[in-house]
Amino acid sequence: MNDSEVYRIKNEYEEWHSRTGKGAADESFCRWLTRLINGQAKRACTILDVGCGTGEWLGFCEKRSMFEYYCGIDISRVALHRAKTRTQLPDFILGDAEHLPFKEASFDIVSCLGSLEHFRDPKKAIKEISRVMIGGRSRSFIFLPNAYFLGHVYLVYRTGEPPDEGGQYFSERFCTKTQWERLLKGEGLQILRSLKYNRITKASRKVSTLVRVLYNLLIAPFLPFNLSYAFLFICSKSEDCEAITSKTQLTKR
């Protein structure tokens, strides 16, 4: 991590994690994602969480014995320290997503949940995610925010301020569903399913509890796809990338 921009982002996240103490995973989201993983990859044994933060998602999986091996990587030392104290998992690695320190075809499942939009170079991170996927049965689960979420449009109307995710304005981007899909497809992933996600949790501090409850009950179920809060993209490695990986492995042998 010698790049000056990566170093800047790393320092920003050290300060952000120290200041916010954020890390409570949303149980309903984790249960939803668990059902999708069980439906998509029943023989999965290994998982890598890219941008794992304080490790709640991996801890959730570990408590349910979903995999045989768990690994998380994040740019923040503060976040990883919390991950190691909150879970029983040993393998949390300090590093950036654009240079994953793993061999090709290492993981059955790669998750990246609300992190890709904060990376300095999302294209390079997607290529790395594709590279470390085993191929065939392997899946990546990538959760990303919508630039035109109806709630964001309303906030811009009321305040004139752009959306941000908990004050991470120093390194984040928002895109539409089509823009995200184009980015993923262009860097070695094949999208199998695109799902909308509209539940707002207690971590959303810009709205009151009453507004959040009313929104989840009366508005969230009916939001059209392109105005949804966020998207989950379930991907496999594209055929071209699988062919390159197979050729590389044969050459090494």
PyRosetta script that sets phi, psi and omega in degrees:
from pyrosetta import init, pose_from_sequence

init()
pose = pose_from_sequence("MNDSEVYRIKNEYEEWHSRTGKGAADESFCRWLTRLINGQAKRACTILDVGCGTGEWLGFCEKRSMFEYYCGIDISRVALHRAKTRTQLPDFILGDAEHLPFKEASFDIVSCLGSLEHFRDPKKAIKEISRVMIGGRSRSFIFLPNAYFLGHVYLVYRTGEPPDEGGQYFSERFCTKTQWERLLKGEGLQILRSLKYNRITKASRKVSTLVRVLYNLLIAPFLPFNLSYAFLFICSKSEDCEAITSKTQLTKR")
pose.set_psi(1, 57.5)
pose.set_omega(1, -179.1)
pose.set_phi(2, -88.5)
pose.set_psi(2, -17.8)
pose.set_omega(2, -179.3)
pose.set_phi(3, -60.0)
pose.set_psi(3, 133.5)
pose.set_omega(3, -174.8)
pose.set_phi(4, -63.8)
pose.set_psi(4, -36.6)
pose.set_omega(4, -179.4)
pose.set_phi(5, -70.0)
pose.set_psi(5, -39.8)
pose.set_omega(5, 175.8)
pose.set_phi(6, -63.5)
pose.set_psi(6, -40.4)
pose.set_omega(6, 179.3)
pose.set_phi(7, -62.7)
pose.set_psi(7, -39.9)
pose.set_omega(7, 177.9)
pose.set_phi(8, -63.2)
pose.set_psi(8, -47.5)
pose.set_omega(8, -179.4)
pose.set_phi(9, -62.6)
pose.set_psi(9, -40.5)
pose.set_omega(9, 178.3)
pose.set_phi(10, -58.5)
pose.set_psi(10, -46.7)
pose.set_omega(10, 179.8)
pose.set_phi(11, -64.3)
pose.set_psi(11, -38.0)
pose.set_omega(11, 177.7)
pose.set_phi(12, -61.9)
pose.set_psi(12, -40.9)
pose.set_omega(12, -178.8)
pose.set_phi(13, -74.9)
pose.set_psi(13, -30.1)
pose.set_omega(13, 173.5)
pose.set_phi(14, -61.2)
pose.set_psi(14, -44.6)
pose.set_omega(14, -179.8)
pose.set_phi(15, -68.5)
pose.set_psi(15, -40.4)
pose.set_omega(15, -178.0)
pose.set_phi(16, -63.9)
pose.set_psi(16, -46.8)
pose.set_omega(16, 179.2)
pose.set_phi(17, -65.9)
pose.set_psi(17, -37.2)
pose.set_omega(17, 178.3)
pose.set_phi(18, -65.8)
pose.set_psi(18, -35.2)
pose.set_omega(18, -176.6)
pose.set_phi(19, -81.1)
pose.set_psi(19, -41.5)
pose.set_omega(19, -172.7)
pose.set_phi(20, -87.8)
pose.set_psi(20, -34.0)
pose.set_omega(20, -174.8)
pose.set_phi(21, 63.1)
pose.set_psi(21, 20.7)
pose.set_omega(21, -174.3)
pose.set_phi(22, -71.5)
pose.set_psi(22, 145.4)
pose.set_omega(22, 177.4)
pose.set_phi(23, 168.9)
pose.set_psi(23, 1.8)
pose.set_omega(23, -180.0)
pose.set_phi(24, -74.1)
pose.set_psi(24, 115.6)
pose.set_omega(24, -179.9)
pose.set_phi(25, -74.1)
pose.set_psi(25, 145.6)
pose.set_omega(25, 176.4)
pose.set_phi(26, -82.1)
pose.set_psi(26, 114.4)
pose.set_omega(26, -176.1)
pose.set_phi(27, -60.0)
pose.set_psi(27, -40.9)
pose.set_omega(27, -177.6)
pose.set_phi(28, -65.2)
pose.set_psi(28, -39.0)
pose.set_omega(28, 177.1)
pose.set_phi(29, -65.0)
pose.set_psi(29, -44.2)
pose.set_omega(29, -179.6)
pose.set_phi(30, -62.4)
pose.set_psi(30, -40.6)
pose.set_omega(30, 178.6)
pose.set_phi(31, -65.7)
pose.set_psi(31, -41.4)
pose.set_omega(31, 177.8)
pose.set_phi(32, -60.6)
pose.set_psi(32, -46.5)
pose.set_omega(32, -179.4)
pose.set_phi(33, -66.3)
pose.set_psi(33, -37.8)
pose.set_omega(33, 178.1)
pose.set_phi(34, -59.8)
pose.set_psi(34, -44.4)
pose.set_omega(34, 178.9)
pose.set_phi(35, -61.7)
pose.set_psi(35, -40.4)
pose.set_omega(35, 179.9)
pose.set_phi(36, -66.3)
pose.set_psi(36, -41.2)
pose.set_omega(36, 179.2)
pose.set_phi(37, -65.1)
pose.set_psi(37, -44.2)
pose.set_omega(37, 179.3)
pose.set_phi(38, -62.4)
pose.set_psi(38, -32.3)
pose.set_omega(38, 179.3)
pose.set_phi(39, -78.9)
pose.set_psi(39, -26.4)
pose.set_omega(39, -174.6)
pose.set_phi(40, -97.8)
pose.set_psi(40, -28.3)
pose.set_omega(40, -172.5)
pose.set_phi(41, -144.5)
pose.set_psi(41, 76.4)
pose.set_omega(41, -172.9)
pose.set_phi(42, -71.7)
pose.set_psi(42, -22.5)
pose.set_omega(42, -177.4)
pose.set_phi(43, -103.5)
pose.set_psi(43, 16.5)
pose.set_omega(43, -177.5)
pose.set_phi(44, -67.3)
pose.set_psi(44, 135.1)
pose.set_omega(44, -179.2)
pose.set_phi(45, -117.5)
pose.set_psi(45, -24.7)
pose.set_omega(45, -175.2)
pose.set_phi(46, -128.2)
pose.set_psi(46, 144.8)
pose.set_omega(46, 178.2)
pose.set_phi(47, -136.4)
pose.set_psi(47, 138.0)
pose.set_omega(47, 171.3)
pose.set_phi(48, -118.6)
pose.set_psi(48, 128.1)
pose.set_omega(48, 175.1)
pose.set_phi(49, -106.4)
pose.set_psi(49, 112.7)
pose.set_omega(49, -176.7)
pose.set_phi(50, -90.8)
pose.set_psi(50, 123.0)
pose.set_omega(50, -172.3)
pose.set_phi(51, 74.5)
pose.set_psi(51, 49.7)
pose.set_omega(51, -170.5)
pose.set_phi(52, -71.6)
pose.set_psi(52, -14.1)
pose.set_omega(52, -179.5)
pose.set_phi(53, 58.1)
pose.set_psi(53, -130.9)
pose.set_omega(53, -176.6)
pose.set_phi(54, -90.6)
pose.set_psi(54, 12.6)
pose.set_omega(54, 165.7)
pose.set_phi(55, 82.8)
pose.set_psi(55, 13.1)
pose.set_omega(55, -176.0)
pose.set_phi(56, -63.9)
pose.set_psi(56, -39.4)
pose.set_omega(56, -178.5)
pose.set_phi(57, -65.0)
pose.set_psi(57, -45.6)
pose.set_omega(57, 178.1)
pose.set_phi(58, -65.2)
pose.set_psi(58, -37.3)
pose.set_omega(58, 176.7)
pose.set_phi(59, -62.7)
pose.set_psi(59, -39.4)
pose.set_omega(59, 176.9)
pose.set_phi(60, -60.2)
pose.set_psi(60, -45.0)
pose.set_omega(60, 179.5)
pose.set_phi(61, -66.0)
pose.set_psi(61, -41.1)
pose.set_omega(61, -176.7)
pose.set_phi(62, -64.6)
pose.set_psi(62, -39.7)
pose.set_omega(62, 179.4)
pose.set_phi(63, -62.3)
pose.set_psi(63, -26.0)
pose.set_omega(63, -178.9)
pose.set_phi(64, -101.6)
pose.set_psi(64, 7.8)
pose.set_omega(64, 177.1)
pose.set_phi(65, 51.8)
pose.set_psi(65, 46.3)
pose.set_omega(65, -176.3)
pose.set_phi(66, -75.4)
pose.set_psi(66, -29.8)
pose.set_omega(66, -175.5)
pose.set_phi(67, -134.4)
pose.set_psi(67, 168.1)
pose.set_omega(67, 176.1)
pose.set_phi(68, -90.7)
pose.set_psi(68, -27.6)
pose.set_omega(68, -179.4)
pose.set_phi(69, -138.8)
pose.set_psi(69, 135.6)
pose.set_omega(69, -177.5)
pose.set_phi(70, -125.9)
pose.set_psi(70, 137.5)
pose.set_omega(70, 177.3)
pose.set_phi(71, -145.0)
pose.set_psi(71, 138.6)
pose.set_omega(71, 176.5)
pose.set_phi(72, -127.9)
pose.set_psi(72, 146.0)
pose.set_omega(72, 176.8)
pose.set_phi(73, -132.9)
pose.set_psi(73, 138.9)
pose.set_omega(73, -179.8)
pose.set_phi(74, -153.0)
pose.set_psi(74, 157.7)
pose.set_omega(74, -177.4)
pose.set_phi(75, -83.7)
pose.set_psi(75, -14.1)
pose.set_omega(75, -174.2)
pose.set_phi(76, -102.4)
pose.set_psi(76, 121.8)
pose.set_omega(76, 176.3)
pose.set_phi(77, -66.9)
pose.set_psi(77, -35.8)
pose.set_omega(77, 178.9)
pose.set_phi(78, -62.4)
pose.set_psi(78, -45.3)
pose.set_omega(78, 179.4)
pose.set_phi(79, -62.1)
pose.set_psi(79, -43.1)
pose.set_omega(79, -177.9)
pose.set_phi(80, -68.2)
pose.set_psi(80, -34.6)
pose.set_omega(80, 176.3)
pose.set_phi(81, -61.2)
pose.set_psi(81, -42.4)
pose.set_omega(81, 178.0)
pose.set_phi(82, -66.7)
pose.set_psi(82, -38.3)
pose.set_omega(82, 178.7)
pose.set_phi(83, -60.4)
pose.set_psi(83, -41.8)
pose.set_omega(83, -178.0)
pose.set_phi(84, -71.9)
pose.set_psi(84, -27.0)
pose.set_omega(84, 178.9)
pose.set_phi(85, -85.5)
pose.set_psi(85, -23.3)
pose.set_omega(85, -177.4)
pose.set_phi(86, -93.1)
pose.set_psi(86, -15.2)
pose.set_omega(86, -179.0)
pose.set_phi(87, -126.8)
pose.set_psi(87, 172.6)
pose.set_omega(87, 176.0)
pose.set_phi(88, -98.7)
pose.set_psi(88, 8.1)
pose.set_omega(88, -174.9)
pose.set_phi(89, -84.7)
pose.set_psi(89, 136.2)
pose.set_omega(89, -176.2)
pose.set_phi(90, -88.3)
pose.set_psi(90, -25.5)
pose.set_omega(90, -167.0)
pose.set_phi(91, -100.9)
pose.set_psi(91, 81.2)
pose.set_omega(91, 169.9)
pose.set_phi(92, -116.0)
pose.set_psi(92, 122.8)
pose.set_omega(92, -169.1)
pose.set_phi(93, -114.5)
pose.set_psi(93, 135.1)
pose.set_omega(93, 175.9)
pose.set_phi(94, -83.3)
pose.set_psi(94, 119.0)
pose.set_omega(94, -179.8)
pose.set_phi(95, 179.1)
pose.set_psi(95, 173.4)
pose.set_omega(95, 179.1)
pose.set_phi(96, -108.7)
pose.set_psi(96, 153.2)
pose.set_omega(96, -172.0)
pose.set_phi(97, -69.1)
pose.set_psi(97, -15.9)
pose.set_omega(97, -178.2)
pose.set_phi(98, -84.2)
pose.set_psi(98, -6.4)
pose.set_omega(98, 178.1)
pose.set_phi(99, -141.4)
pose.set_psi(99, 68.1)
pose.set_omega(99, -177.2)
pose.set_phi(100, -67.9)
pose.set_psi(100, 127.0)
pose.set_omega(100, -174.4)
pose.set_phi(101, -84.5)
pose.set_psi(101, 52.6)
pose.set_omega(101, -178.3)
pose.set_phi(102, -134.1)
pose.set_psi(102, 153.9)
pose.set_omega(102, 176.1)
pose.set_phi(103, -69.2)
pose.set_psi(103, 162.1)
pose.set_omega(103, 174.3)
pose.set_phi(104, -60.5)
pose.set_psi(104, 146.7)
pose.set_omega(104, 175.1)
pose.set_phi(105, 55.7)
pose.set_psi(105, 57.3)
pose.set_omega(105, -177.0)
pose.set_phi(106, -104.5)
pose.set_psi(106, -22.5)
pose.set_omega(106, -169.9)
pose.set_phi(107, -130.6)
pose.set_psi(107, 142.4)
pose.set_omega(107, 174.6)
pose.set_phi(108, -74.7)
pose.set_psi(108, -41.8)
pose.set_omega(108, -178.2)
pose.set_phi(109, -124.5)
pose.set_psi(109, 132.7)
pose.set_omega(109, 170.3)
pose.set_phi(110, -124.3)
pose.set_psi(110, 120.8)
pose.set_omega(110, 177.3)
pose.set_phi(111, -108.8)
pose.set_psi(111, 146.9)
pose.set_omega(111, 176.0)
pose.set_phi(112, -147.6)
pose.set_psi(112, 96.4)
pose.set_omega(112, -165.2)
pose.set_phi(113, -111.0)
pose.set_psi(113, 99.9)
pose.set_omega(113, -179.8)
pose.set_phi(114, 69.7)
pose.set_psi(114, 30.2)
pose.set_omega(114, -178.2)
pose.set_phi(115, -122.1)
pose.set_psi(115, -36.4)
pose.set_omega(115, -174.5)
pose.set_phi(116, -55.6)
pose.set_psi(116, -35.2)
pose.set_omega(116, -178.4)
pose.set_phi(117, -68.6)
pose.set_psi(117, -10.5)
pose.set_omega(117, -179.7)
pose.set_phi(118, -103.1)
pose.set_psi(118, -5.1)
pose.set_omega(118, -177.8)
pose.set_phi(119, -76.3)
pose.set_psi(119, 149.8)
pose.set_omega(119, 179.2)
pose.set_phi(120, -62.2)
pose.set_psi(120, -43.1)
pose.set_omega(120, -176.4)
pose.set_phi(121, -130.1)
pose.set_psi(121, 85.2)
pose.set_omega(121, -178.4)
pose.set_phi(122, -58.1)
pose.set_psi(122, -35.3)
pose.set_omega(122, -179.4)
pose.set_phi(123, -61.2)
pose.set_psi(123, -45.0)
pose.set_omega(123, -179.6)
pose.set_phi(124, -67.3)
pose.set_psi(124, -37.0)
pose.set_omega(124, 178.1)
pose.set_phi(125, -64.7)
pose.set_psi(125, -39.9)
pose.set_omega(125, 178.5)
pose.set_phi(126, -64.5)
pose.set_psi(126, -41.8)
pose.set_omega(126, 177.0)
pose.set_phi(127, -59.9)
pose.set_psi(127, -39.0)
pose.set_omega(127, 178.9)
pose.set_phi(128, -68.8)
pose.set_psi(128, -39.9)
pose.set_omega(128, 176.4)
pose.set_phi(129, -60.4)
pose.set_psi(129, -46.1)
pose.set_omega(129, 178.1)
pose.set_phi(130, -61.8)
pose.set_psi(130, -40.7)
pose.set_omega(130, -177.4)
pose.set_phi(131, -61.5)
pose.set_psi(131, -41.6)
pose.set_omega(131, -175.1)
pose.set_phi(132, -85.8)
pose.set_psi(132, -6.3)
pose.set_omega(132, 174.5)
pose.set_phi(133, -73.3)
pose.set_psi(133, 141.5)
pose.set_omega(133, -176.2)
pose.set_phi(134, -67.7)
pose.set_psi(134, -34.0)
pose.set_omega(134, -176.5)
pose.set_phi(135, 98.6)
pose.set_psi(135, 166.3)
pose.set_omega(135, -179.6)
pose.set_phi(136, 66.9)
pose.set_psi(136, -100.0)
pose.set_omega(136, -176.5)
pose.set_phi(137, -80.3)
pose.set_psi(137, -13.8)
pose.set_omega(137, -174.9)
pose.set_phi(138, -70.0)
pose.set_psi(138, 153.3)
pose.set_omega(138, -179.0)
pose.set_phi(139, -139.2)
pose.set_psi(139, 147.9)
pose.set_omega(139, 168.3)
pose.set_phi(140, -115.1)
pose.set_psi(140, 143.9)
pose.set_omega(140, -180.0)
pose.set_phi(141, -121.7)
pose.set_psi(141, 109.4)
pose.set_omega(141, -172.3)
pose.set_phi(142, -119.9)
pose.set_psi(142, 120.0)
pose.set_omega(142, -175.4)
pose.set_phi(143, -107.5)
pose.set_psi(143, 124.8)
pose.set_omega(143, -171.5)
pose.set_phi(144, -138.8)
pose.set_psi(144, 148.3)
pose.set_omega(144, -177.9)
pose.set_phi(145, -82.8)
pose.set_psi(145, 154.4)
pose.set_omega(145, 179.4)
pose.set_phi(146, -97.9)
pose.set_psi(146, 128.7)
pose.set_omega(146, 178.9)
pose.set_phi(147, -64.7)
pose.set_psi(147, -29.5)
pose.set_omega(147, -175.9)
pose.set_phi(148, -114.6)
pose.set_psi(148, 38.2)
pose.set_omega(148, 169.1)
pose.set_phi(149, -57.9)
pose.set_psi(149, 136.1)
pose.set_omega(149, -176.5)
pose.set_phi(150, -55.4)
pose.set_psi(150, -38.1)
pose.set_omega(150, 178.0)
pose.set_phi(151, -65.1)
pose.set_psi(151, -36.5)
pose.set_omega(151, 176.8)
pose.set_phi(152, -66.1)
pose.set_psi(152, -42.0)
pose.set_omega(152, 178.6)
pose.set_phi(153, -59.7)
pose.set_psi(153, -41.6)
pose.set_omega(153, 179.4)
pose.set_phi(154, -65.0)
pose.set_psi(154, -42.7)
pose.set_omega(154, 180.0)
pose.set_phi(155, -64.2)
pose.set_psi(155, -40.2)
pose.set_omega(155, 176.9)
pose.set_phi(156, -63.3)
pose.set_psi(156, -40.8)
pose.set_omega(156, 178.1)
pose.set_phi(157, -61.1)
pose.set_psi(157, -41.4)
pose.set_omega(157, -177.0)
pose.set_phi(158, -78.3)
pose.set_psi(158, -38.5)
pose.set_omega(158, -170.2)
pose.set_phi(159, -114.7)
pose.set_psi(159, -23.1)
pose.set_omega(159, -175.1)
pose.set_phi(160, 79.6)
pose.set_psi(160, 2.1)
pose.set_omega(160, -178.6)
pose.set_phi(161, -97.5)
pose.set_psi(161, 144.6)
pose.set_omega(161, 176.8)
pose.set_phi(162, -73.6)
pose.set_psi(162, 162.2)
pose.set_omega(162, 179.0)
pose.set_phi(163, -70.5)
pose.set_psi(163, 155.5)
pose.set_omega(163, 170.7)
pose.set_phi(164, -148.4)
pose.set_psi(164, 158.6)
pose.set_omega(164, -178.6)
pose.set_phi(165, -103.5)
pose.set_psi(165, 90.0)
pose.set_omega(165, 175.9)
pose.set_phi(166, 62.7)
pose.set_psi(166, 32.9)
pose.set_omega(166, 177.8)
pose.set_phi(167, 82.7)
pose.set_psi(167, 19.6)
pose.set_omega(167, 179.0)
pose.set_phi(168, -92.5)
pose.set_psi(168, 31.5)
pose.set_omega(168, -178.0)
pose.set_phi(169, -60.7)
pose.set_psi(169, -19.7)
pose.set_omega(169, -177.4)
pose.set_phi(170, -70.7)
pose.set_psi(170, -15.3)
pose.set_omega(170, 178.3)
pose.set_phi(171, -161.7)
pose.set_psi(171, 82.5)
pose.set_omega(171, 177.5)
pose.set_phi(172, -160.3)
pose.set_psi(172, 158.8)
pose.set_omega(172, 177.3)
pose.set_phi(173, -144.7)
pose.set_psi(173, 149.5)
pose.set_omega(173, 176.2)
pose.set_phi(174, -120.4)
pose.set_psi(174, 139.6)
pose.set_omega(174, 178.3)
pose.set_phi(175, -136.5)
pose.set_psi(175, 166.3)
pose.set_omega(175, 173.9)
pose.set_phi(176, -80.4)
pose.set_psi(176, 170.1)
pose.set_omega(176, 178.1)
pose.set_phi(177, -56.5)
pose.set_psi(177, -47.9)
pose.set_omega(177, -177.9)
pose.set_phi(178, -64.4)
pose.set_psi(178, -38.6)
pose.set_omega(178, 178.1)
pose.set_phi(179, -64.5)
pose.set_psi(179, -42.8)
pose.set_omega(179, 177.5)
pose.set_phi(180, -63.6)
pose.set_psi(180, -44.0)
pose.set_omega(180, -179.6)
pose.set_phi(181, -60.6)
pose.set_psi(181, -42.8)
pose.set_omega(181, 179.4)
pose.set_phi(182, -61.7)
pose.set_psi(182, -39.7)
pose.set_omega(182, -179.7)
pose.set_phi(183, -66.1)
pose.set_psi(183, -46.1)
pose.set_omega(183, -178.9)
pose.set_phi(184, -64.3)
pose.set_psi(184, -44.6)
pose.set_omega(184, -178.5)
pose.set_phi(185, -66.5)
pose.set_psi(185, -31.2)
pose.set_omega(185, -176.8)
pose.set_phi(186, -77.1)
pose.set_psi(186, -9.6)
pose.set_omega(186, -174.2)
pose.set_phi(187, -123.8)
pose.set_psi(187, 27.7)
pose.set_omega(187, 168.9)
pose.set_phi(188, 104.6)
pose.set_psi(188, 11.3)
pose.set_omega(188, 178.2)
pose.set_phi(189, -117.9)
pose.set_psi(189, 146.5)
pose.set_omega(189, 174.4)
pose.set_phi(190, -110.6)
pose.set_psi(190, 122.2)
pose.set_omega(190, -177.0)
pose.set_phi(191, -81.3)
pose.set_psi(191, 120.6)
pose.set_omega(191, 178.8)
pose.set_phi(192, -91.0)
pose.set_psi(192, -38.7)
pose.set_omega(192, 178.9)
pose.set_phi(193, -147.2)
pose.set_psi(193, 143.3)
pose.set_omega(193, 172.2)
pose.set_phi(194, -119.9)
pose.set_psi(194, 121.7)
pose.set_omega(194, -176.1)
pose.set_phi(195, -120.9)
pose.set_psi(195, 143.0)
pose.set_omega(195, 176.2)
pose.set_phi(196, -90.8)
pose.set_psi(196, 152.2)
pose.set_omega(196, 177.2)
pose.set_phi(197, -137.2)
pose.set_psi(197, 126.7)
pose.set_omega(197, -172.6)
pose.set_phi(198, -127.9)
pose.set_psi(198, 1.3)
pose.set_omega(198, -178.2)
pose.set_phi(199, -75.2)
pose.set_psi(199, 130.1)
pose.set_omega(199, 176.4)
pose.set_phi(200, -102.8)
pose.set_psi(200, 128.7)
pose.set_omega(200, -174.7)
pose.set_phi(201, -99.9)
pose.set_psi(201, 178.8)
pose.set_omega(201, 179.9)
pose.set_phi(202, -66.8)
pose.set_psi(202, -13.2)
pose.set_omega(202, 177.1)
pose.set_phi(203, -71.2)
pose.set_psi(203, -16.1)
pose.set_omega(203, 178.9)
pose.set_phi(204, -79.6)
pose.set_psi(204, 100.5)
pose.set_omega(204, -172.5)
pose.set_phi(205, -87.4)
pose.set_psi(205, -5.9)
pose.set_omega(205, -177.8)
pose.set_phi(206, -80.6)
pose.set_psi(206, -10.5)
pose.set_omega(206, -179.9)
pose.set_phi(207, -126.4)
pose.set_psi(207, 150.8)
pose.set_omega(207, 180.0)
pose.set_phi(208, -73.9)
pose.set_psi(208, 165.9)
pose.set_omega(208, 178.9)
pose.set_phi(209, -60.2)
pose.set_psi(209, -41.9)
pose.set_omega(209, -179.5)
pose.set_phi(210, -62.5)
pose.set_psi(210, -46.7)
pose.set_omega(210, 179.9)
pose.set_phi(211, -62.5)
pose.set_psi(211, -40.6)
pose.set_omega(211, -179.9)
pose.set_phi(212, -62.7)
pose.set_psi(212, -45.2)
pose.set_omega(212, 179.8)
pose.set_phi(213, -63.3)
pose.set_psi(213, -45.9)
pose.set_omega(213, 179.7)
pose.set_phi(214, -63.3)
pose.set_psi(214, -39.9)
pose.set_omega(214, 178.3)
pose.set_phi(215, -62.2)
pose.set_psi(215, -49.3)
pose.set_omega(215, -177.5)
pose.set_phi(216, -62.6)
pose.set_psi(216, -32.7)
pose.set_omega(216, -177.9)
pose.set_phi(217, -84.7)
pose.set_psi(217, -41.2)
pose.set_omega(217, -167.5)
pose.set_phi(218, -107.8)
pose.set_psi(218, -22.6)
pose.set_omega(218, -174.6)
pose.set_phi(219, -113.4)
pose.set_psi(219, -48.4)
pose.set_omega(219, -174.2)
pose.set_phi(220, -51.0)
pose.set_psi(220, -45.0)
pose.set_omega(220, -177.0)
pose.set_phi(221, -64.5)
pose.set_psi(221, -18.0)
pose.set_omega(221, -171.9)
pose.set_phi(222, -111.5)
pose.set_psi(222, 1.7)
pose.set_omega(222, 179.7)
pose.set_phi(223, -67.0)
pose.set_psi(223, 133.0)
pose.set_omega(223, 175.9)
pose.set_phi(224, -66.5)
pose.set_psi(224, 156.7)
pose.set_omega(224, -173.7)
pose.set_phi(225, -51.6)
pose.set_psi(225, -50.2)
pose.set_omega(225, -172.0)
pose.set_phi(226, -73.8)
pose.set_psi(226, -8.9)
pose.set_omega(226, 175.6)
pose.set_phi(227, -111.3)
pose.set_psi(227, 16.1)
pose.set_omega(227, -177.8)
pose.set_phi(228, -73.7)
pose.set_psi(228, 164.2)
pose.set_omega(228, -178.2)
pose.set_phi(229, -65.8)
pose.set_psi(229, -46.6)
pose.set_omega(229, -176.8)
pose.set_phi(230, -156.2)
pose.set_psi(230, 170.2)
pose.set_omega(230, -178.7)
pose.set_phi(231, -128.5)
pose.set_psi(231, 143.7)
pose.set_omega(231, 170.2)
pose.set_phi(232, -111.8)
pose.set_psi(232, 123.5)
pose.set_omega(232, 179.1)
pose.set_phi(233, -107.5)
pose.set_psi(233, 120.5)
pose.set_omega(233, 176.1)
pose.set_phi(234, -97.7)
pose.set_psi(234, 120.5)
pose.set_omega(234, -170.5)
pose.set_phi(235, -128.5)
pose.set_psi(235, 153.9)
pose.set_omega(235, 167.0)
pose.set_phi(236, -114.6)
pose.set_psi(236, 169.3)
pose.set_omega(236, 174.9)
pose.set_phi(237, -72.8)
pose.set_psi(237, 135.5)
pose.set_omega(237, -179.1)
pose.set_phi(238, -65.2)
pose.set_psi(238, 155.4)
pose.set_omega(238, -176.6)
pose.set_phi(239, -60.6)
pose.set_psi(239, -37.1)
pose.set_omega(239, 179.6)
pose.set_phi(240, -63.2)
pose.set_psi(240, -42.2)
pose.set_omega(240, -179.3)
pose.set_phi(241, -69.1)
pose.set_psi(241, -36.7)
pose.set_omega(241, 177.1)
pose.set_phi(242, -61.8)
pose.set_psi(242, -41.4)
pose.set_omega(242, -179.2)
pose.set_phi(243, -64.5)
pose.set_psi(243, -41.3)
pose.set_omega(243, 179.1)
pose.set_phi(244, -64.8)
pose.set_psi(244, -43.6)
pose.set_omega(244, 179.7)
pose.set_phi(245, -62.2)
pose.set_psi(245, -44.7)
pose.set_omega(245, 179.9)
pose.set_phi(246, -62.5)
pose.set_psi(246, -41.4)
pose.set_omega(246, 179.9)
pose.set_phi(247, -65.2)
pose.set_psi(247, -40.5)
pose.set_omega(247, 179.3)
pose.set_phi(248, -63.8)
pose.set_psi(248, -43.2)
pose.set_omega(248, 179.9)
pose.set_phi(249, -63.9)
pose.set_psi(249, -40.0)
pose.set_omega(249, 178.8)
pose.set_phi(250, -65.8)
pose.set_psi(250, -38.7)
pose.set_omega(250, 178.9)
pose.set_phi(251, -63.5)
pose.set_psi(251, -39.7)
pose.set_omega(251, -179.6)
pose.set_phi(252, -66.0)
pose.set_psi(252, -33.7)
pose.set_omega(252, 179.5)
pose.set_phi(253, -69.9)
pose.dump_pdb("model.pdb")
